[in-house]
Amino acid sequence: MCAARRAHSTQQHWPFPADKTETGYAYVLTHPGTPCIFYDDLFAHGEKLRELVALRKRADLTSRSNIEILAAEADMYVARIDEKCAAATVASRAGCLMTCSMY
């Protein structure tokens, strides 16, 4: 396994690019479903993860929330969840900029 990839399992079953961990959690925690956070990631990304969990709770997102994908392109993704929360990812050459907001 190369250094740029990190496994999200102690048994190395689910490799995930280490530089995309926060973006991955932003997607999982702002979309319908039953998300889980890997224990090790609480230490590596604790502050960001706490912010995303708080956002999920404020928006009252659940496994039964409705999703409408507004745009999905190579460098942009925008979705509306339950008509009250927008999740957006915009990629640039400098890196991925993740934004999440409720309205």
C-alpha positions in Angstrom: 0.0 0.0 0.0 1.5 3.4 -0.9 2.0 6.1 1.6 -0.8 8.3 0.1 -3.4 5.6 0.9 -4.6 4.8 4.4 -6.7 1.9 5.5 -9.9 2.7 7.4 -9.9 -0.7 9.1 -7.4 -2.2 11.4 -7.4 -5.3 9.1 -6.6 -3.1 6.0 -9.8 -4.1 4.2 -11.0 -0.6 3.1 -8.2 1.5 1.8 -9.1 5.2 1.4 -6.8 8.0 0.1 -5.5 9.8 3.2 -5.8 13.2 1.7 -9.5 12.7 1.0 -10.6 11.5 4.5 -12.3 14.8 5.5 -14.1 15.1 2.1 -15.3 11.5 2.5 -16.6 12.2 6.0 -18.2 15.4 4.8 -20.2 13.4 2.2 -21.1 10.6 4.6 -22.2 12.9 7.4 -24.2 15.2 5.2 -26.2 12.6 3.4 -29.0 10.1 4.2 -27.8 7.0 5.9 -26.4 5.7 9.1 -22.8 7.0 9.2 -20.0 5.7 11.3 -16.7 7.3 12.2 -13.6 5.2 12.5 -12.1 5.4 16.0 -8.6 6.4 14.8 -10.1 9.3 12.7 -11.5 10.9 15.8 -8.0 11.7 16.8 -6.7 12.7 13.4 -9.7 14.8 12.3 -11.7 15.3 15.6 -12.5 18.9 15.3 -13.8 18.7 11.7 -15.7 15.6 12.5 -17.4 17.2 15.5 -18.4 20.1 13.3 -19.9 17.8 10.7 -21.8 15.7 13.3 -23.2 18.9 14.8 -24.3 20.0 11.4 -26.0 16.7 10.8 -27.9 16.9 14.1 -28.9 20.6 13.5 -30.3 19.6 10.1 -32.0 16.5 11.5 -30.6 14.3 8.8 -31.5 10.6 9.1 -31.3 7.4 7.1 -34.8 8.3 5.7 -33.9 11.8 4.5 -34.6 12.7 0.9 -31.9 13.7 -1.4 -31.9 15.6 -4.7 -28.6 15.8 -6.6 -28.5 19.2 -8.2 -25.1 18.9 -9.9 -22.5 16.1 -10.3 -19.5 16.9 -12.4 -15.8 16.1 -12.3 -15.0 19.2 -10.3 -18.4 20.0 -8.6 -21.1 18.2 -6.6 -24.2 19.9 -5.1 -27.1 18.1 -3.4 -30.2 19.2 -1.4 -31.2 17.0 1.5 -34.7 17.2 2.8 -35.0 20.6 1.1 -33.2 22.2 4.1 -29.5 21.4 3.8 -27.2 21.8 0.9 -24.0 19.8 0.6 -21.5 21.0 -1.9 -18.0 20.0 -3.0 -16.0 22.1 -5.4 -12.6 20.9 -6.5 -9.8 23.1 -7.8 -6.3 22.6 -8.9 -5.2 23.7 -5.4 -7.3 21.0 -3.8 -10.8 20.2 -2.7 -12.8 22.9 -1.0 -15.7 21.4 1.0 -18.6 23.5 2.0 -21.7 22.6 3.8 -24.6 24.8 4.8 -28.1 24.7 6.0 -30.9 27.0 4.8 
